Amino acid sequence: MAKWQSFIKNNMLTIMTVVGVLSGTAVGCILRSLSDQKWTPRETMYLMFPGEIFLRMLKSLIIPLLMASIISAVGGLDLSLSKRIALRSILYYATTTVCAVILGIILVITIKPGVGAEAAEKGGTSKEEEALKRKVLTQDTLLDLIRNLFPPNLIQACFQQSQTLLLKPKNFTGDELNITSSTLIHWSFKERYENTTNVLGLVVFSIVLGISLGQMGEKGKGLVEFFGMLSEAMMNITSWVIWISPLGVFFLVASKMVETDSFLEQIRRLGFYFATVLLGLVIHGFGTISVIYFIATRRLPFKVIGQLSQVLATAFGTASSSATMPITIQTLDKMGLDPRITRFVIPVGATINMDGTALYEAVAAIFIAQLKNVELTFGKTVAVCVTATAASIGAAGIPQAGLVTMVMVLDTVGLPAEEVINILAVDWLLDRFRTTINVMCDCVGARLVDILSIGELERIGDTDRLNADPQELIEMSKDVGG
C-alpha cells in the first residue's frame, strides 16, 4: 500500500494530466453528440476560455524565463577548471543540440504526419486566401533572420520582430497565384514590424551579456546571482502554472473535440506525430550520439549507456533532469569519471543541453504548420531550427516545462499559441521520453569529455576537494537555472 501511495504522490501531475486528456475527450465527444448542429466559433470559444487563460499564463513566462536562464547559465560557467575542458563540453552541447533539431526537421518533413489534414476538414484553401498570402523571397527571409539577431531596441524585441514586405506594383496585371521569384525580385520592398516576440534577438543579447558577466569575474558575480535568483523564481512560477495544466488541458481538448469533424482522423494524425518524435529520439540517442562519441574517442558508447539503467529509469519516472541529477552524479562517480568533470558537465548539461526537447519542439512546430496548411519556406525552417535550439537552452528542468518554450517556437512560424492544443494529448508521455534522452546525452557527454581531458586533469592535480555529496548538486543546478 505504501508503494502505491508513493507512486501516486511522485506521479500525481502525470496522472492528473492523463485524466484531463481522457475526460476532456469524453466530455467533448458527448457535447458534440448532444447537439444537432455544429458548434459555432463563439460557443467553442466559451468552452475553450479556461484553456486560453492557461496558455496566456505560459506565454507570460517566456521572456523572463528564457533570458534569466540563459544569462545565469552562460555567466555562471566555471572556465577556471580548464578552458579546454569547458570548451569541449560546450562544443559537445552545441553539436548534439543542432544535430537533434536538424534530425527532427528532416523526419517531420519526410514523414509529413500533419499533411493533408486541415484541407480535408475545411474544404481546401480558396483562391482568395492563396492570393492574400504574403509574397516573400527566400533571400528576404534569411536576411530578416539575420536582422532579428541584432534588434535595435530590446524593449521592442519583446513584442515585435522585423519583416520584409514586398509591395505589388500598381500597374501589375498578372495572375497572383502564379507569381514566380523572377517576378518578385523586381518588386519594391519595405521593412515592417510584425507583432511577434523577437526570440532570436533576445537570445543573442542574453548570451552576449552572460559571456560579458562571466569575463568580469567577481565584479559580475552579483548580476549573475541576480539572474540566477530570477531564473529560480521563474521556474517556481512555471511549476505552479504546470500544475494548472490538467485543468487547462481538459478544456482545450474538449473544445478541440467539439469542432473536429473526424475523431479517428485526429487520433491517426496524433499517432503519426508521436511516432515521428519517438523515432527521432531513438535515432538521436543511439545513432547520432554514438557517431559523435565514436568520432571523438574511437569507441562506441553502448557500454556506457548500459551502465546508466538506474539513471535513465529515474529520468523517465520523474520527467525532470534536475531531479535526476544527484543519481546521475553518483552513477558516473561509480563508473570512474573524474569528479571535476561530472560536477561541471552534468549541472551545466541539465540546464542547456536539452537535445530531446529541441528535437521535439522542431517536430511539433512543423507538424502543427502542416496541420494548418502553413507553407514553410527554407528561411522559416532555418528560423525553426535556431529557435528550437535557443528554446531548449531556456527550458526549465521540470516536468512539462517544454510547453512554455513550445509556444515560443510556434510564434516563429506565425502560429497562435492556441495551436499547441494539437499535441497536448500525448505531450505528458513524450515529455518522459525526451527527458530520458536529455539525461542520457549528458552522461555520454561527461564520459566523452572525461576521456579527452585526461592530460589537463593530470596537470591540474588534486581531486579530493571535489568529492562532494551529489545531493548538493540540486542547489548547484538552481544556481545555473537547472
Secondary structure as a PSIPRED ss2 file (coil, helix, strand):
# PSIPRED VFORMAT (PSIPRED V4.0)

   1 M C   1.000  0.000  0.000
   2 A H   0.000  1.000  0.000
   3 K H   0.000  1.000  0.000
   4 W H   0.000  1.000  0.000
   5 Q H   0.000  1.000  0.000
   6 S H   0.000  1.000  0.000
   7 F H   0.000  1.000  0.000
   8 I H   0.000  1.000  0.000
   9 K H   0.000  1.000  0.000
  10 N H   0.000  1.000  0.000
  11 N C   1.000  0.000  0.000
  12 M H   0.000  1.000  0.000
  13 L H   0.000  1.000  0.000
  14 T H   0.000  1.000  0.000
  15 I H   0.000  1.000  0.000
  16 M H   0.000  1.000  0.000
  17 T H   0.000  1.000  0.000
  18 V H   0.000  1.000  0.000
  19 V H   0.000  1.000  0.000
  20 G H   0.000  1.000  0.000
  21 V H   0.000  1.000  0.000
  22 L H   0.000  1.000  0.000
  23 S H   0.000  1.000  0.000
  24 G H   0.000  1.000  0.000
  25 T H   0.000  1.000  0.000
  26 A H   0.000  1.000  0.000
  27 V H   0.000  1.000  0.000
  28 G H   0.000  1.000  0.000
  29 C H   0.000  1.000  0.000
  30 I H   0.000  1.000  0.000
  31 L H   0.000  1.000  0.000
  32 R H   0.000  1.000  0.000
  33 S H   0.000  1.000  0.000
  34 L H   0.000  1.000  0.000
  35 S C   1.000  0.000  0.000
  36 D C   1.000  0.000  0.000
  37 Q C   1.000  0.000  0.000
  38 K C   1.000  0.000  0.000
  39 W C   1.000  0.000  0.000
  40 T C   1.000  0.000  0.000
  41 P H   0.000  1.000  0.000
  42 R H   0.000  1.000  0.000
  43 E H   0.000  1.000  0.000
  44 T H   0.000  1.000  0.000
  45 M H   0.000  1.000  0.000
  46 Y H   0.000  1.000  0.000
  47 L H   0.000  1.000  0.000
  48 M H   0.000  1.000  0.000
  49 F H   0.000  1.000  0.000
  50 P H   0.000  1.000  0.000
  51 G H   0.000  1.000  0.000
  52 E H   0.000  1.000  0.000
  53 I H   0.000  1.000  0.000
  54 F H   0.000  1.000  0.000
  55 L H   0.000  1.000  0.000
  56 R H   0.000  1.000  0.000
  57 M H   0.000  1.000  0.000
  58 L H   0.000  1.000  0.000
  59 K H   0.000  1.000  0.000
  60 S H   0.000  1.000  0.000
  61 L H   0.000  1.000  0.000
  62 I H   0.000  1.000  0.000
  63 I H   0.000  1.000  0.000
  64 P H   0.000  1.000  0.000
  65 L H   0.000  1.000  0.000
  66 L H   0.000  1.000  0.000
  67 M H   0.000  1.000  0.000
  68 A H   0.000  1.000  0.000
  69 S H   0.000  1.000  0.000
  70 I H   0.000  1.000  0.000
  71 I H   0.000  1.000  0.000
  72 S H   0.000  1.000  0.000
  73 A H   0.000  1.000  0.000
  74 V H   0.000  1.000  0.000
  75 G H   0.000  1.000  0.000
  76 G C   1.000  0.000  0.000
  77 L C   1.000  0.000  0.000
  78 D C   1.000  0.000  0.000
  79 L C   1.000  0.000  0.000
  80 S C   1.000  0.000  0.000
  81 L C   1.000  0.000  0.000
  82 S C   1.000  0.000  0.000
  83 K H   0.000  1.000  0.000
  84 R H   0.000  1.000  0.000
  85 I H   0.000  1.000  0.000
  86 A H   0.000  1.000  0.000
  87 L H   0.000  1.000  0.000
  88 R H   0.000  1.000  0.000
  89 S H   0.000  1.000  0.000
  90 I H   0.000  1.000  0.000
  91 L H   0.000  1.000  0.000
  92 Y H   0.000  1.000  0.000
  93 Y H   0.000  1.000  0.000
  94 A H   0.000  1.000  0.000
  95 T H   0.000  1.000  0.000
  96 T H   0.000  1.000  0.000
  97 T H   0.000  1.000  0.000
  98 V H   0.000  1.000  0.000
  99 C H   0.000  1.000  0.000
 100 A H   0.000  1.000  0.000
 101 V H   0.000  1.000  0.000
 102 I H   0.000  1.000  0.000
 103 L H   0.000  1.000  0.000
 104 G H   0.000  1.000  0.000
 105 I H   0.000  1.000  0.000
 106 I H   0.000  1.000  0.000
 107 L H   0.000  1.000  0.000
 108 V H   0.000  1.000  0.000
 109 I H   0.000  1.000  0.000
 110 T H   0.000  1.000  0.000
 111 I H   0.000  1.000  0.000
 112 K C   1.000  0.000  0.000
 113 P C   1.000  0.000  0.000
 114 G C   1.000  0.000  0.000
 115 V C   1.000  0.000  0.000
 116 G C   1.000  0.000  0.000
 117 A H   0.000  1.000  0.000
 118 E H   0.000  1.000  0.000
 119 A H   0.000  1.000  0.000
 120 A H   0.000  1.000  0.000
 121 E H   0.000  1.000  0.000
 122 K H   0.000  1.000  0.000
 123 G C   1.000  0.000  0.000
 124 G C   1.000  0.000  0.000
 125 T C   1.000  0.000  0.000
 126 S C   1.000  0.000  0.000
 127 K H   0.000  1.000  0.000
 128 E H   0.000  1.000  0.000
 129 E H   0.000  1.000  0.000
 130 E H   0.000  1.000  0.000
 131 A H   0.000  1.000  0.000
 132 L H   0.000  1.000  0.000
 133 K C   1.000  0.000  0.000
 134 R C   1.000  0.000  0.000
 135 K C   1.000  0.000  0.000
 136 V C   1.000  0.000  0.000
 137 L C   1.000  0.000  0.000
 138 T H   0.000  1.000  0.000
 139 Q H   0.000  1.000  0.000
 140 D H   0.000  1.000  0.000
 141 T H   0.000  1.000  0.000
 142 L H   0.000  1.000  0.000
 143 L H   0.000  1.000  0.000
 144 D H   0.000  1.000  0.000
 145 L H   0.000  1.000  0.000
 146 I H   0.000  1.000  0.000
 147 R H   0.000  1.000  0.000
 148 N H   0.000  1.000  0.000
 149 L H   0.000  1.000  0.000
 150 F C   1.000  0.000  0.000
 151 P C   1.000  0.000  0.000
 152 P C   1.000  0.000  0.000
 153 N C   1.000  0.000  0.000
 154 L H   0.000  1.000  0.000
 155 I H   0.000  1.000  0.000
 156 Q H   0.000  1.000  0.000
 157 A H   0.000  1.000  0.000
 158 C C   1.000  0.000  0.000
 159 F C   1.000  0.000  0.000
 160 Q C   1.000  0.000  0.000
 161 Q E   0.000  0.000  1.000
 162 S E   0.000  0.000  1.000
 163 Q E   0.000  0.000  1.000
 164 T E   0.000  0.000  1.000
 165 L E   0.000  0.000  1.000
 166 L E   0.000  0.000  1.000
 167 L E   0.000  0.000  1.000
 168 K C   1.000  0.000  0.000
 169 P C   1.000  0.000  0.000
 170 K C   1.000  0.000  0.000
 171 N C   1.000  0.000  0.000
 172 F C   1.000  0.000  0.000
 173 T C   1.000  0.000  0.000
 174 G C   1.000  0.000  0.000
 175 D C   1.000  0.000  0.000
 176 E H   0.000  1.000  0.000
 177 L H   0.000  1.000  0.000
 178 N H   0.000  1.000  0.000
 179 I C   1.000  0.000  0.000
 180 T C   1.000  0.000  0.000
 181 S H   0.000  1.000  0.000
 182 S H   0.000  1.000  0.000
 183 T H   0.000  1.000  0.000
 184 L H   0.000  1.000  0.000
 185 I C   1.000  0.000  0.000
 186 H C   1.000  0.000  0.000
 187 W C   1.000  0.000  0.000
 188 S E   0.000  0.000  1.000
 189 F E   0.000  0.000  1.000
 190 K E   0.000  0.000  1.000
 191 E E   0.000  0.000  1.000
 192 R E   0.000  0.000  1.000
 193 Y E   0.000  0.000  1.000
 194 E E   0.000  0.000  1.000
 195 N C   1.000  0.000  0.000
 196 T C   1.000  0.000  0.000
 197 T C   1.000  0.000  0.000
 198 N C   1.000  0.000  0.000
 199 V H   0.000  1.000  0.000
 200 L H   0.000  1.000  0.000
 201 G H   0.000  1.000  0.000
 202 L H   0.000  1.000  0.000
 203 V H   0.000  1.000  0.000
 204 V H   0.000  1.000  0.000
 205 F H   0.000  1.000  0.000
 206 S H   0.000  1.000  0.000
 207 I H   0.000  1.000  0.000
 208 V H   0.000  1.000  0.000
 209 L H   0.000  1.000  0.000
 210 G H   0.000  1.000  0.000
 211 I H   0.000  1.000  0.000
 212 S H   0.000  1.000  0.000
 213 L H   0.000  1.000  0.000
 214 G H   0.000  1.000  0.000
 215 Q H   0.000  1.000  0.000
 216 M H   0.000  1.000  0.000
 217 G C   1.000  0.000  0.000
 218 E H   0.000  1.000  0.000
 219 K H   0.000  1.000  0.000
 220 G H   0.000  1.000  0.000
 221 K H   0.000  1.000  0.000
 222 G H   0.000  1.000  0.000
 223 L H   0.000  1.000  0.000
 224 V H   0.000  1.000  0.000
 225 E H   0.000  1.000  0.000
 226 F H   0.000  1.000  0.000
 227 F H   0.000  1.000  0.000
 228 G H   0.000  1.000  0.000
 229 M H   0.000  1.000  0.000
 230 L H   0.000  1.000  0.000
 231 S H   0.000  1.000  0.000
 232 E H   0.000  1.000  0.000
 233 A H   0.000  1.000  0.000
 234 M H   0.000  1.000  0.000
 235 M H   0.000  1.000  0.000
 236 N H   0.000  1.000  0.000
 237 I H   0.000  1.000  0.000
 238 T H   0.000  1.000  0.000
 239 S H   0.000  1.000  0.000
 240 W H   0.000  1.000  0.000
 241 V H   0.000  1.000  0.000
 242 I H   0.000  1.000  0.000
 243 W H   0.000  1.000  0.000
 244 I H   0.000  1.000  0.000
 245 S H   0.000  1.000  0.000
 246 P H   0.000  1.000  0.000
 247 L H   0.000  1.000  0.000
 248 G H   0.000  1.000  0.000
 249 V H   0.000  1.000  0.000
 250 F H   0.000  1.000  0.000
 251 F H   0.000  1.000  0.000
 252 L H   0.000  1.000  0.000
 253 V H   0.000  1.000  0.000
 254 A H   0.000  1.000  0.000
 255 S H   0.000  1.000  0.000
 256 K H   0.000  1.000  0.000
 257 M H   0.000  1.000  0.000
 258 V H   0.000  1.000  0.000
 259 E H   0.000  1.000  0.000
 260 T C   1.000  0.000  0.000
 261 D C   1.000  0.000  0.000
 262 S C   1.000  0.000  0.000
 263 F H   0.000  1.000  0.000
 264 L H   0.000  1.000  0.000
 265 E H   0.000  1.000  0.000
 266 Q H   0.000  1.000  0.000
 267 I H   0.000  1.000  0.000
 268 R H   0.000  1.000  0.000
 269 R H   0.000  1.000  0.000
 270 L H   0.000  1.000  0.000
 271 G H   0.000  1.000  0.000
 272 F H   0.000  1.000  0.000
 273 Y H   0.000  1.000  0.000
 274 F H   0.000  1.000  0.000
 275 A H   0.000  1.000  0.000
 276 T H   0.000  1.000  0.000
 277 V H   0.000  1.000  0.000
 278 L H   0.000  1.000  0.000
 279 L H   0.000  1.000  0.000
 280 G H   0.000  1.000  0.000
 281 L H   0.000  1.000  0.000
 282 V H   0.000  1.000  0.000
 283 I H   0.000  1.000  0.000
 284 H H   0.000  1.000  0.000
 285 G H   0.000  1.000  0.000
 286 F H   0.000  1.000  0.000
 287 G H   0.000  1.000  0.000
 288 T H   0.000  1.000  0.000
 289 I H   0.000  1.000  0.000
 290 S H   0.000  1.000  0.000
 291 V H   0.000  1.000  0.000
 292 I H   0.000  1.000  0.000
 293 Y H   0.000  1.000  0.000
 294 F H   0.000  1.000  0.000
 295 I H   0.000  1.000  0.000
 296 A H   0.000  1.000  0.000
 297 T H   0.000  1.000  0.000
 298 R C   1.000  0.000  0.000
 299 R C   1.000  0.000  0.000
 300 L C   1.000  0.000  0.000
 301 P C   1.000  0.000  0.000
 302 F H   0.000  1.000  0.000
 303 K H   0.000  1.000  0.000
 304 V H   0.000  1.000  0.000
 305 I H   0.000  1.000  0.000
 306 G H   0.000  1.000  0.000
 307 Q C   1.000  0.000  0.000
 308 L C   1.000  0.000  0.000
 309 S H   0.000  1.000  0.000
 310 Q H   0.000  1.000  0.000
 311 V H   0.000  1.000  0.000
 312 L H   0.000  1.000  0.000
 313 A H   0.000  1.000  0.000
 314 T H   0.000  1.000  0.000
 315 A H   0.000  1.000  0.000
 316 F H   0.000  1.000  0.000
 317 G H   0.000  1.000  0.000
 318 T H   0.000  1.000  0.000
 319 A C   1.000  0.000  0.000
 320 S C   1.000  0.000  0.000
 321 S H   0.000  1.000  0.000
 322 S H   0.000  1.000  0.000
 323 A H   0.000  1.000  0.000
 324 T H   0.000  1.000  0.000
 325 M H   0.000  1.000  0.000
 326 P H   0.000  1.000  0.000
 327 I H   0.000  1.000  0.000
 328 T H   0.000  1.000  0.000
 329 I H   0.000  1.000  0.000
 330 Q H   0.000  1.000  0.000
 331 T H   0.000  1.000  0.000
 332 L H   0.000  1.000  0.000
 333 D H   0.000  1.000  0.000
 334 K H   0.000  1.000  0.000
 335 M C   1.000  0.000  0.000
 336 G C   1.000  0.000  0.000
 337 L C   1.000  0.000  0.000
 338 D C   1.000  0.000  0.000
 339 P H   0.000  1.000  0.000
 340 R H   0.000  1.000  0.000
 341 I H   0.000  1.000  0.000
 342 T H   0.000  1.000  0.000
 343 R H   0.000  1.000  0.000
 344 F H   0.000  1.000  0.000
 345 V H   0.000  1.000  0.000
 346 I H   0.000  1.000  0.000
 347 P H   0.000  1.000  0.000
 348 V H   0.000  1.000  0.000
 349 G H   0.000  1.000  0.000
 350 A H   0.000  1.000  0.000
 351 T H   0.000  1.000  0.000
 352 I H   0.000  1.000  0.000
 353 N C   1.000  0.000  0.000
 354 M C   1.000  0.000  0.000
 355 D H   0.000  1.000  0.000
 356 G H   0.000  1.000  0.000
 357 T H   0.000  1.000  0.000
 358 A H   0.000  1.000  0.000
 359 L H   0.000  1.000  0.000
 360 Y H   0.000  1.000  0.000
 361 E H   0.000  1.000  0.000
 362 A H   0.000  1.000  0.000
 363 V H   0.000  1.000  0.000
 364 A H   0.000  1.000  0.000
 365 A H   0.000  1.000  0.000
 366 I H   0.000  1.000  0.000
 367 F H   0.000  1.000  0.000
 368 I H   0.000  1.000  0.000
 369 A H   0.000  1.000  0.000
 370 Q H   0.000  1.000  0.000
 371 L H   0.000  1.000  0.000
 372 K C   1.000  0.000  0.000
 373 N C   1.000  0.000  0.000
 374 V C   1.000  0.000  0.000
 375 E C   1.000  0.000  0.000
 376 L C   1.000  0.000  0.000
 377 T C   1.000  0.000  0.000
 378 F H   0.000  1.000  0.000
 379 G H   0.000  1.000  0.000
 380 K H   0.000  1.000  0.000
 381 T H   0.000  1.000  0.000
 382 V H   0.000  1.000  0.000
 383 A H   0.000  1.000  0.000
 384 V H   0.000  1.000  0.000
 385 C H   0.000  1.000  0.000
 386 V H   0.000  1.000  0.000
 387 T H   0.000  1.000  0.000
 388 A H   0.000  1.000  0.000
 389 T H   0.000  1.000  0.000
 390 A H   0.000  1.000  0.000
 391 A H   0.000  1.000  0.000
 392 S H   0.000  1.000  0.000
 393 I H   0.000  1.000  0.000
 394 G H   0.000  1.000  0.000
 395 A C   1.000  0.000  0.000
 396 A C   1.000  0.000  0.000
 397 G C   1.000  0.000  0.000
 398 I C   1.000  0.000  0.000
 399 P C   1.000  0.000  0.000
 400 Q C   1.000  0.000  0.000
 401 A C   1.000  0.000  0.000
 402 G H   0.000  1.000  0.000
 403 L H   0.000  1.000  0.000
 404 V H   0.000  1.000  0.000
 405 T H   0.000  1.000  0.000
 406 M H   0.000  1.000  0.000
 407 V H   0.000  1.000  0.000
 408 M H   0.000  1.000  0.000
 409 V H   0.000  1.000  0.000
 410 L H   0.000  1.000  0.000
 411 D H   0.000  1.000  0.000
 412 T H   0.000  1.000  0.000
 413 V C   1.000  0.000  0.000
 414 G C   1.000  0.000  0.000
 415 L C   1.000  0.000  0.000
 416 P C   1.000  0.000  0.000
 417 A H   0.000  1.000  0.000
 418 E H   0.000  1.000  0.000
 419 E H   0.000  1.000  0.000
 420 V H   0.000  1.000  0.000
 421 I H   0.000  1.000  0.000
 422 N H   0.000  1.000  0.000
 423 I C   1.000  0.000  0.000
 424 L H   0.000  1.000  0.000
 425 A H   0.000  1.000  0.000
 426 V H   0.000  1.000  0.000
 427 D H   0.000  1.000  0.000
 428 W H   0.000  1.000  0.000
 429 L H   0.000  1.000  0.000
 430 L H   0.000  1.000  0.000
 431 D H   0.000  1.000  0.000
 432 R H   0.000  1.000  0.000
 433 F H   0.000  1.000  0.000
 434 R H   0.000  1.000  0.000
 435 T H   0.000  1.000  0.000
 436 T H   0.000  1.000  0.000
 437 I H   0.000  1.000  0.000
 438 N H   0.000  1.000  0.000
 439 V H   0.000  1.000  0.000
 440 M H   0.000  1.000  0.000
 441 C H   0.000  1.000  0.000
 442 D H   0.000  1.000  0.000
 443 C H   0.000  1.000  0.000
 444 V H   0.000  1.000  0.000
 445 G H   0.000  1.000  0.000
 446 A H   0.000  1.000  0.000
 447 R H   0.000  1.000  0.000
 448 L H   0.000  1.000  0.000
 449 V H   0.000  1.000  0.000
 450 D H   0.000  1.000  0.000
 451 I H   0.000  1.000  0.000
 452 L H   0.000  1.000  0.000
 453 S C   1.000  0.000  0.000
 454 I H   0.000  1.000  0.000
 455 G H   0.000  1.000  0.000
 456 E H   0.000  1.000  0.000
 457 L H   0.000  1.000  0.000
 458 E H   0.000  1.000  0.000
 459 R H   0.000  1.000  0.000
 460 I H   0.000  1.000  0.000
 461 G C   1.000  0.000  0.000
 462 D C   1.000  0.000  0.000
 463 T C   1.000  0.000  0.000
 464 D H   0.000  1.000  0.000
 465 R H   0.000  1.000  0.000
 466 L H   0.000  1.000  0.000
 467 N C   1.000  0.000  0.000
 468 A C   1.000  0.000  0.000
 469 D C   1.000  0.000  0.000
 470 P H   0.000  1.000  0.000
 471 Q H   0.000  1.000  0.000
 472 E H   0.000  1.000  0.000
 473 L H   0.000  1.000  0.000
 474 I H   0.000  1.000  0.000
 475 E H   0.000  1.000  0.000
 476 M H   0.000  1.000  0.000
 477 S H   0.000  1.000  0.000
 478 K H   0.000  1.000  0.000
 479 D H   0.000  1.000  0.000
 480 V C   1.000  0.000  0.000
 481 G C   1.000  0.000  0.000
 482 G C   1.000  0.000  0.000
